[in-house]
């Protein structure tokens, strides 16, 4: 499953000011993650996607520069036939990583249909910014 799509801003994507429906994901380390309330950043990546690989360094840099706690960041990773990408460990350093199948409920909750995609949330789970480049996101809101 090779996808190189950065056209994530589709008409059905959750818009700024809206909240996706509630969901529960299980991270690779076994942590149950409920959202969107409590999450600051959600990133969507697809193994085998060159655009996704190119966004790993900006994503991890954004999380570190904004001092977002690992438990407040969720990455959804779609795996293809090629298996886990080499950047899985780099994502796990800054985020809870949940491997999901294509068409997963979390991607549907956010309306994501292209990769990579990023959603910045406020403290109550409302989307405050979206995009295909984490470096272009504003700083997270602080309480």
Residue frames relative to the residue before (quaternion, step in Angstrom):
aa qw qx qy qz dx dy dz
X 1.0000 0.0000 0.0000 0.0000 0.00 0.00 0.00
X 0.0456 0.8009 -0.5931 0.0691 3.56 -0.06 1.23
X 0.0382 0.7908 -0.6073 0.0656 3.52 -0.73 1.10
X 0.0184 0.7614 -0.6479 0.0129 3.51 -0.89 0.90
X 0.2968 0.7573 -0.5133 0.2737 3.50 0.37 1.27
X 0.0651 -0.7915 0.6068 0.0330 3.52 -0.87 0.91
X 0.4941 0.6605 -0.4243 0.3736 3.57 1.26 0.28
X 0.1157 0.8615 -0.4827 0.1065 3.56 0.73 1.11
X 0.6384 0.5405 -0.3489 0.4226 3.59 1.12 -0.34
X 0.0888 0.8090 -0.5639 0.1401 3.53 0.33 1.32
X 0.6874 -0.5116 0.3260 0.3994 3.54 -1.23 0.35
X 0.7373 0.4070 -0.2602 0.4723 3.63 1.02 -0.55
X 0.4255 0.6823 -0.4896 0.3371 3.61 1.20 0.13
X 0.5602 -0.5798 0.4573 0.3753 3.56 -1.07 0.70
X 0.3306 -0.7740 0.5158 0.1603 3.53 -0.75 1.08
X 0.6351 -0.4786 0.4321 0.4252 3.51 -1.31 0.34
X 0.7565 0.3239 -0.2755 0.4969 3.55 -0.89 1.01
X 0.6745 0.4332 -0.2906 0.5225 3.58 1.26 -0.17
X 0.2955 -0.7248 0.5883 0.2033 3.55 -1.29 0.32
X 0.4339 -0.6713 0.5228 0.2962 3.58 -0.94 0.79
X 0.6112 -0.5331 0.4155 0.4118 3.56 -1.23 0.34
X 0.6167 -0.5610 0.4062 0.3741 3.55 -1.20 0.52
X 0.0016 -0.7909 0.6115 -0.0254 3.54 -1.15 0.66
X 0.1955 -0.7273 0.6383 0.1596 3.52 -1.36 0.22
X 0.0523 -0.7740 0.6310 0.0033 3.55 -0.94 0.96
X 0.2720 -0.7185 0.6078 0.2007 3.54 -1.24 0.41
X 0.3434 -0.7495 0.5358 0.1823 3.53 -0.72 1.13
X 0.6849 -0.4987 0.3527 0.3972 3.54 -1.28 0.39
X 0.6899 0.4577 -0.2886 0.4809 3.60 1.12 -0.56
X 0.6229 -0.5768 0.3216 0.4194 3.59 1.31 0.18
X 0.4899 0.6679 -0.4275 0.3621 3.58 1.27 -0.11
X 0.3125 -0.7145 0.5921 0.2029 3.58 -0.94 0.91
X 0.1117 -0.7973 0.5930 0.0160 3.54 -0.83 1.04
X 0.1184 -0.7781 0.6146 0.0525 3.55 -0.71 1.11
X 0.0680 0.8051 -0.5857 0.0638 3.54 -0.99 0.71
X 0.5592 0.0097 -0.7775 -0.2874 1.44 -2.45 0.02
X 0.4990 0.6569 -0.4416 0.3529 3.62 1.19 -0.35
X 0.7747 0.3251 -0.2577 0.4773 3.57 -0.91 0.94
X 0.6579 0.4695 -0.3214 0.4933 3.57 1.21 -0.28
X 0.3178 -0.7384 0.5653 0.1850 3.57 -1.14 0.68
X 0.8122 0.0409 0.0381 0.5806 3.56 0.96 -0.88
X 0.0567 -0.7611 0.6454 0.0314 3.54 -1.04 0.86
X 0.0839 -0.7947 0.6010 0.0166 3.54 -0.84 1.06
X 0.1895 -0.7723 0.6004 0.0845 3.54 -1.07 0.83
X 0.0069 0.7971 -0.6000 0.0677 3.56 -0.73 1.15
X 0.1799 -0.7619 0.6125 0.1093 3.55 -1.23 0.49
X 0.4568 -0.6779 0.5024 0.2817 3.58 -0.78 1.04
X 0.7908 0.2978 -0.2322 0.4818 3.55 -1.03 0.78
X 0.5715 0.5768 -0.3684 0.4528 3.56 1.31 0.08
X 0.3820 -0.7486 0.4886 0.2343 3.63 -0.46 1.12
X 0.6364 0.5232 -0.3369 0.4558 3.60 1.00 -0.74
X 0.6268 0.5260 -0.3328 0.4687 3.59 1.08 -0.70
X 0.6398 0.5258 -0.3210 0.4596 3.58 0.92 -0.89
X 0.6723 0.5093 -0.2901 0.4522 3.56 1.01 -0.84
X 0.6967 0.4725 -0.2763 0.4637 3.62 1.17 -0.42
X 0.4401 0.7074 -0.4614 0.3049 3.62 1.23 -0.06
X 0.6908 0.4729 -0.2930 0.4618 3.62 0.75 -0.98
X 0.6774 0.4602 -0.3274 0.4713 3.67 0.82 -0.75
X 0.6217 0.5447 -0.3383 0.4498 3.59 1.08 -0.71
X 0.7002 0.4466 -0.2808 0.4810 3.58 0.77 -0.98
X 0.6256 0.5316 -0.3361 0.4615 3.61 1.06 -0.69
X 0.6336 0.5304 -0.3253 0.4597 3.60 1.01 -0.82
X 0.6613 0.5040 -0.3079 0.4625 3.58 0.88 -0.95
X 0.6948 0.4697 -0.2809 0.4667 3.59 0.85 -0.93
X 0.6698 0.5114 -0.3106 0.4397 3.61 0.86 -0.91
X 0.7373 0.3851 -0.2172 0.5109 3.57 1.09 -0.71
X 0.3752 -0.7772 0.4385 0.2509 3.55 1.36 0.17
X 0.2391 0.7636 -0.5488 0.2420 3.53 0.90 1.03
X 0.4651 -0.6904 0.4829 0.2717 3.56 -0.82 1.01
X 0.6134 -0.5822 0.3974 0.3561 3.57 -1.04 0.81
X 0.6839 0.4981 -0.2870 0.4493 3.60 0.95 -0.85
X 0.6615 0.4880 -0.3042 0.4814 3.60 1.26 -0.18
X 0.6714 0.4362 -0.2738 0.5329 3.56 1.34 0.06
X 0.0617 -0.7854 0.6158 0.0092 3.56 -0.86 1.01
X 0.0775 -0.7621 0.6393 0.0675 3.54 -0.99 0.84
X 0.2255 -0.7326 0.6315 0.1166 3.48 -1.04 0.93
X 0.0721 -0.8128 0.5780 -0.0099 3.55 -0.68 1.10
X 0.2111 -0.7554 0.6104 0.1107 3.54 -0.74 1.10
X 0.2064 -0.7804 0.5796 0.1114 3.55 -0.83 0.98
X 0.2511 -0.7440 0.6004 0.1513 3.52 -1.13 0.73
X 0.7764 -0.3279 0.2553 0.4739 3.53 -1.26 -0.38
X 0.6352 0.5674 -0.3250 0.4110 3.57 1.18 -0.56
X 0.5115 -0.6649 0.4163 0.3506 3.62 1.22 -0.08
X 0.7757 -0.3466 0.2337 0.4728 3.58 -1.29 -0.15
X 0.4427 -0.6888 0.5033 0.2762 3.57 -0.99 0.80
X 0.6269 -0.5648 0.3770 0.3819 3.59 -1.17 0.45
X 0.6688 0.5175 -0.3069 0.4366 3.61 1.17 -0.38
X 0.3482 0.7615 -0.4901 0.2424 3.62 1.21 0.08
X 0.6732 0.4954 -0.3029 0.4578 3.61 0.88 -0.90
X 0.6321 0.5276 -0.3369 0.4568 3.61 1.03 -0.73
X 0.6367 0.5047 -0.3295 0.4810 3.59 1.02 -0.71
X 0.6764 0.5206 -0.2916 0.4317 3.57 0.91 -0.93
X 0.5625 0.5922 -0.3924 0.4230 3.60 1.19 -0.32
X 0.8074 0.2751 -0.1181 0.5084 3.60 1.02 -0.76
X 0.7984 0.2190 -0.0878 0.5539 3.59 1.23 -0.26
X 0.4730 -0.5713 0.5658 0.3603 3.49 -1.35 0.25
X 0.1754 -0.8059 0.5622 0.0600 3.58 -0.75 1.06
X 0.0637 -0.7842 0.6172 0.0042 3.55 -0.81 1.07
X 0.2622 -0.7494 0.5894 0.1494 3.56 -0.70 1.09
X 0.0232 -0.8145 0.5764 -0.0614 3.53 -0.74 1.13
X 0.4868 -0.6357 0.4991 0.3313 3.59 -1.19 0.44
X 0.6356 -0.4805 0.4086 0.4452 3.59 -1.23 0.24
X 0.7962 0.2673 -0.2121 0.4996 3.58 -1.06 0.72
X 0.3173 0.7805 -0.4898 0.2242 3.59 1.18 0.42
X 0.6478 -0.5695 0.3617 0.3539 3.54 -1.22 0.57
X 0.6316 0.5296 -0.3519 0.4437 3.60 1.04 -0.62
X 0.6425 0.5049 -0.3131 0.4839 3.56 0.96 -0.83
X 0.6504 0.5030 -0.3080 0.4787 3.56 1.03 -0.79
X 0.6180 0.5506 -0.3515 0.4374 3.61 1.00 -0.76
X 0.7345 0.3819 -0.2156 0.5178 3.56 1.06 -0.76
X 0.4331 -0.7209 0.4434 0.3100 3.59 1.26 -0.17
X 0.3542 0.7500 -0.4890 0.2701 3.59 1.15 0.52
X 0.0643 0.7941 -0.6029 0.0418 3.54 -0.93 0.92
X 0.7169 0.2976 -0.2494 0.5791 3.56 1.21 0.51
X 0.2150 -0.7940 0.5634 0.0769 3.54 -1.13 0.67
X 0.5520 -0.2084 -0.8071 0.0187 1.51 -2.00 1.52
X 0.1099 -0.7662 0.6289 0.0734 3.54 -1.31 0.34
X 0.0985 -0.8004 0.5911 0.0147 3.56 -1.08 0.78
X 0.0731 -0.7805 0.6207 0.0180 3.55 -1.04 0.87
X 0.1994 -0.7539 0.6196 0.0894 3.53 -0.82 1.09
X 0.1414 -0.8147 0.5619 0.0233 3.56 -0.82 1.07
X 0.4089 -0.6583 0.5566 0.2994 3.54 -1.28 0.36
X 0.7653 -0.4184 0.2544 0.4178 3.59 -1.26 -0.02
X 0.7296 0.3905 -0.2434 0.5059 3.59 1.19 -0.34
X 0.6438 -0.5798 0.3066 0.3940 3.58 1.25 0.34
X 0.4831 0.6447 -0.4489 0.3867 3.56 1.22 0.33
X 0.4597 -0.6778 0.5023 0.2773 3.56 -0.96 0.89
X 0.1357 -0.8028 0.5776 0.0588 3.57 -0.83 1.03
X 0.7910 -0.0343 0.0026 0.6109 3.60 1.24 -0.31
X 0.0736 -0.7719 0.6298 0.0467 3.55 -1.22 0.61
X 0.2285 0.7852 -0.5642 0.1137 3.53 -1.24 0.27
X 0.5257 -0.6316 0.4814 0.3048 3.50 -1.38 0.08
X 0.7281 0.3273 -0.2091 0.5648 3.58 1.31 -0.04
X 0.3649 -0.7589 0.4883 0.2291 3.60 -0.44 1.13
X 0.5973 0.5810 -0.3654 0.4149 3.61 1.08 -0.56
X 0.6726 0.4935 -0.2878 0.4704 3.59 1.20 -0.46
X 0.5210 0.6383 -0.4207 0.3797 3.61 1.25 -0.12
X 0.4808 -0.6356 0.4982 0.3415 3.60 -1.09 0.55
X 0.6489 -0.4783 0.3990 0.4370 3.54 -1.28 0.15
X 0.5602 -0.6023 0.4350 0.3664 3.61 -1.04 0.64
X 0.5320 -0.5942 0.4924 0.3486 3.54 -1.23 0.52
X 0.2338 -0.7563 0.5906 0.1568 3.55 -1.08 0.67
X 0.5502 -0.6401 0.4336 0.3153 3.53 -1.13 0.70
